[in-house]
Amino acid sequence: MEDDMRDELFRYFERDIGRPPSGAPERVLAGLRGAAPRGQSHPLQWAAACAAAVLMVLLVGTLLLSRVGGRPQPAGPAPVPGARSGAAVGYDLDRGVLVMFGGTGAHGAPLDDTWTWDGHQWARQRPAVSPPPLSGGAAMAFDDDHGTVVLYIASGETWTWNGRNWTRGAAGPASAGPIAMAYDANTRVVLLYAMLSDGSHQLWSWDGATWSLLHPPVLPALSGAVMAWDSGQVLLVGVPAGPEGGQFVTETWAWDGRTWSRLAPAVRLPIGTYAGAYEQAHGTVVVFVVPSDTQIAETWVWDGATWRKEHPAHQPPGRPDAAMAYDRNANRVVLYDGDLWAWDGADWALVEEGTK
């Protein structure tokens, strides 16, 4: 009977207290089993020894559980960026994450937080140094030649992100209008197209350390422009400063590394605000347009010769200051407008809803 009782106690300890590290329960319960012969002639002493052993094992189990943090707790929801507009967004090719900085918060305050998206969830980054709070008027591009994300702010400040920290770089031109920026794989520099306060336009290149003013033979004069790499050239689209044939229409230009050439697509983009990115999987430039006359968002694709309006089953809302980038890991274009959307070449899907 006593052996059966000891075995039952042993099973109880294992079942309800858990298994501490290998050897621990055997060492504790060995004393209990070894006390059997002596306990046969002294029932009261044996009962007391059993009670003491039970208390000892309970104490050991409690200590072990507290040491490993108790029972596993379910993980809470992953953090999500707060509601905002006008954030700067780019894709970090070396680390395979989308990078987002700043924007205007829900109450109109400029933000200075840095977030990354790995294709599954957001992660709040906490660099030792950050750019100043940003409320719009900025652009991002990945400098493939130096492995950094370049953030240009309209005030002229330039910052680079290496996956851990922001570093302030050489100042660039101060822009008074919309900014367009993209990496030129032909010349291996980041291009910046900006309008100055006097209404003139300039083209600059970033070599990883400084900005250099370029002087191409032909330079477009566009407002509200968007720039993106396009299969061997850089594409620039926007609205010219003056009317053409009595009306304002969009223009499409290509950069070959030396000068700009105006293209003649059969169909032009509507006038509005733009966000664009090169969709490498299909070899097209995707542009998200919010037309000035309707404010109803549209999706357009450049197929290398002309613009084609898409008719997806789902469409992001026409929020201002949307930003786009190409997620090379997932082979899809992503758009951030407070929510995160993905374009698969045929339709938009809401990937992550932002906080409201």
Backbone hydrogen bonds, N-H to C=O, Kabsch-Sander energy under -0.5 kcal/mol:
donor,donor_aa,acceptor,acceptor_aa,energy
5,M,1,M,-2.3
6,R,2,E,-2.3
7,D,3,D,-2.4
8,E,4,D,-2.3
9,L,5,M,-2.4
10,F,6,R,-2.3
11,R,7,D,-2.4
12,Y,8,E,-2.3
13,F,9,L,-2.5
14,E,10,F,-2.0
15,R,11,R,-2.4
16,D,12,Y,-2.7
17,I,12,Y,-0.6
17,I,13,F,-1.6
18,G,13,F,-0.8
24,A,21,P,-2.2
27,R,23,G,-2.1
28,V,24,A,-2.1
29,L,25,P,-2.9
30,A,26,E,-1.5
31,G,27,R,-0.7
32,L,28,V,-0.6
33,R,29,L,-2.5
34,G,30,A,-3.1
35,A,31,G,-1.0
36,A,33,R,-1.7
39,G,35,A,-2.1
40,Q,36,A,-1.2
40,Q,37,P,-0.6
41,S,37,P,-0.5
41,S,38,R,-0.7
42,H,38,R,-0.6
46,W,42,H,-2.5
47,A,43,P,-2.5
48,A,44,L,-2.3
49,A,45,Q,-2.4
50,C,46,W,-2.3
51,A,47,A,-2.4
52,A,48,A,-2.5
53,A,49,A,-2.5
54,V,50,C,-2.6
55,L,51,A,-2.4
56,M,52,A,-2.4
57,V,53,A,-2.7
58,L,54,V,-2.6
59,L,55,L,-2.3
60,V,56,M,-2.7
61,G,57,V,-3.0
62,T,58,L,-2.3
63,L,59,L,-2.4
64,L,60,V,-2.6
65,L,61,G,-2.5
66,S,62,T,-2.3
67,R,63,L,-1.9
68,V,64,L,-1.7
69,G,66,S,-0.7
70,G,65,L,-3.8
85,S,104,T,-1.5
86,G,321,D,-0.6
88,A,101,F,-2.4
90,G,99,V,-2.3
92,D,97,V,-3.1
93,L,91,Y,-1.0
96,G,92,D,-1.4
97,V,92,D,-1.3
98,L,117,W,-2.7
99,V,90,G,-3.4
100,M,115,W,-2.7
101,F,88,A,-2.4
102,G,113,D,-2.0
103,G,111,L,-0.6
103,G,134,L,-1.9
104,T,85,S,-3.6
105,G,103,G,-0.5
105,G,109,A,-3.2
106,A,83,A,-0.7
108,G,105,G,-1.9
111,L,103,G,-2.5
111,L,134,L,-1.4
114,T,125,Q,-0.6
115,W,100,M,-2.6
116,T,123,A,-2.1
117,W,98,L,-2.0
118,D,121,Q,-1.7
123,A,116,T,-2.2
125,Q,114,T,-2.6
125,Q,123,A,-0.5
134,L,111,L,-3.4
135,S,136,G,-0.5
139,A,152,Y,-2.1
141,A,150,V,-1.7
143,D,141,A,-0.5
143,D,148,T,-3.3
144,D,142,F,-1.2
146,H,143,D,-1.1
147,G,143,D,-1.7
148,T,143,D,-1.2
149,V,161,W,-2.2
150,V,141,A,-3.4
150,V,148,T,-0.5
151,L,149,V,-0.5
151,L,159,W,-3.4
152,Y,139,A,-2.6
152,Y,150,V,-0.6
153,I,157,E,-2.6
154,A,137,G,-2.9
156,G,153,I,-3.0
159,W,151,L,-2.6
160,T,167,T,-2.4
161,W,149,V,-2.3
162,N,165,N,-1.7
166,W,129,V,-1.1
167,T,160,T,-2.3
169,G,158,T,-3.4
170,A,209,A,-1.0
172,G,156,G,-3.2
175,S,154,A,-2.6
175,S,173,P,-0.6
176,A,195,M,-2.8
177,G,195,M,-1.0
180,A,193,Y,-2.1
182,A,191,L,-1.7
184,D,189,V,-3.1
185,A,183,Y,-0.8
188,R,184,D,-1.7
189,V,184,D,-1.1
190,V,206,W,-1.7
191,L,182,A,-3.4
191,L,189,V,-0.5
192,L,204,W,-2.6
193,Y,180,A,-3.1
194,A,192,L,-0.5
194,A,202,Q,-2.1
195,M,178,P,-0.6
196,L,200,S,-3.1
199,G,196,L,-1.8
202,Q,194,A,-2.4
203,L,214,L,-0.5
204,W,192,L,-2.6
205,S,212,S,-2.2
206,W,190,V,-2.4
207,D,205,S,-0.5
207,D,210,T,-1.9
212,S,205,S,-2.3
214,L,203,L,-3.1
222,L,220,P,-0.5
223,S,239,V,-2.9
226,V,237,V,-2.4
228,A,235,L,-2.2
230,D,233,Q,-3.6
233,Q,230,D,-0.6
234,V,255,W,-1.7
235,L,228,A,-3.4
236,L,253,W,-2.6
237,V,226,V,-2.4
238,G,251,E,-1.8
239,V,223,S,-2.4
241,A,221,A,-1.5
244,E,247,Q,-3.8
247,Q,244,E,-1.1
249,V,247,Q,-0.5
250,T,269,L,-0.6
251,E,238,G,-2.9
253,W,236,L,-3.2
254,A,261,S,-2.4
255,W,234,V,-2.5
256,D,259,T,-1.8
260,W,218,V,-0.8
261,S,254,A,-2.4
263,L,252,T,-2.9
273,T,290,V,-1.5
275,A,288,F,-1.3
277,A,286,V,-2.0
279,E,277,A,-0.5
279,E,284,T,-3.8
280,Q,278,Y,-1.1
282,H,279,E,-1.0
283,G,279,E,-1.3
284,T,279,E,-1.6
285,V,302,W,-1.4
286,V,277,A,-2.8
286,V,284,T,-0.6
287,V,300,W,-2.9
288,F,275,A,-3.5
289,V,287,V,-0.6
289,V,298,E,-2.7
290,V,273,T,-2.0
292,S,271,I,-2.6
295,Q,291,P,-2.3
297,A,295,Q,-0.6
298,E,289,V,-2.9
300,W,287,V,-2.8
301,V,308,R,-2.4
302,W,285,V,-2.6
303,D,301,V,-0.6
303,D,306,T,-2.0
307,W,267,V,-1.0
308,R,301,V,-2.3
310,E,299,T,-3.1
319,R,317,P,-2.1
322,A,319,R,-0.6
323,A,336,Y,-2.0
325,A,334,V,-2.0
327,D,325,A,-0.6
327,D,332,R,-3.0
328,R,326,Y,-1.0
331,N,327,D,-1.0
332,R,327,D,-1.7
333,V,343,W,-1.5
334,V,325,A,-3.0
335,L,341,W,-2.2
336,Y,323,A,-3.0
337,D,335,L,-0.5
337,D,339,D,-2.2
340,L,352,E,-3.0
341,W,335,L,-2.9
341,W,339,D,-0.5
342,A,349,A,-2.1
343,W,333,V,-3.2
344,D,347,D,-1.9
348,W,314,H,-0.8
349,A,342,A,-2.0
351,V,340,L,-2.5
351,V,349,A,-0.7
352,E,340,L,-1.7
355,T,81,P,-1.3
